[in-house]
Amino acid sequence: MTTSAGYDIINTKHIRPTQAGPSVKGVNHMTVKQQIVRIIEKLPGNVAVSDVIAELYFKEQVDRGLKELDNGKSISHKTAKERLAKWLK
């Protein structure tokens, strides 16, 4: 699955920032600025500013979620289903 900028959701760990944090084996050591430029370069030439912001926000949220997973902050599938069931009532 990819976003409109071609940002690969499955392989996000390969382009997340590592300059400010610990080195992760197999992770590309791109700076945040390099990552932003890479995302913007993949967008079409007639992209709206709001679309650029949405892509960058999406990337930030994915990176935050991956960092939480790396830090052991996750819940089980069963717990997630129980929480969703409560919300969807």
Backbone hydrogen bonds, N-H to C=O, Kabsch-Sander energy under -0.5 kcal/mol:
donor,donor_aa,acceptor,acceptor_aa,energy
3,T,7,Y,-1.3
6,G,3,T,-2.2
8,D,6,G,-0.6
9,I,1,M,-2.2
9,I,7,Y,-0.7
10,I,1,M,-0.6
12,T,9,I,-1.0
14,H,11,N,-1.7
15,I,12,T,-1.9
18,T,30,M,-0.8
27,V,24,V,-2.1
28,N,14,H,-1.0
30,M,28,N,-1.6
35,Q,31,T,-2.2
36,I,32,V,-2.5
37,V,33,K,-2.6
38,R,34,Q,-2.3
39,I,35,Q,-2.3
40,I,36,I,-2.7
41,E,37,V,-2.7
42,K,38,R,-1.1
42,K,39,I,-0.6
43,L,39,I,-0.6
43,L,40,I,-1.2
47,V,44,P,-1.4
51,D,48,A,-0.6
52,V,48,A,-1.7
53,I,49,V,-2.5
54,A,50,S,-2.2
55,E,51,D,-2.2
56,L,52,V,-2.4
57,Y,53,I,-2.6
58,F,54,A,-2.4
59,K,55,E,-2.3
60,E,56,L,-2.2
61,Q,57,Y,-2.3
62,V,58,F,-2.4
63,D,59,K,-2.8
64,R,60,E,-2.4
65,G,61,Q,-2.3
66,L,62,V,-2.5
67,K,63,D,-2.3
68,E,64,R,-2.1
69,L,65,G,-2.2
70,D,66,L,-2.6
71,N,67,K,-1.7
72,G,69,L,-1.9
73,K,68,E,-3.1
74,S,72,G,-1.4
80,A,76,S,-2.3
81,K,77,H,-2.5
82,E,78,K,-2.2
83,R,79,T,-2.5
84,L,80,A,-2.6
85,A,81,K,-2.3
86,K,82,E,-1.6
87,W,83,R,-2.1
88,L,84,L,-2.3
89,K,86,K,-0.9
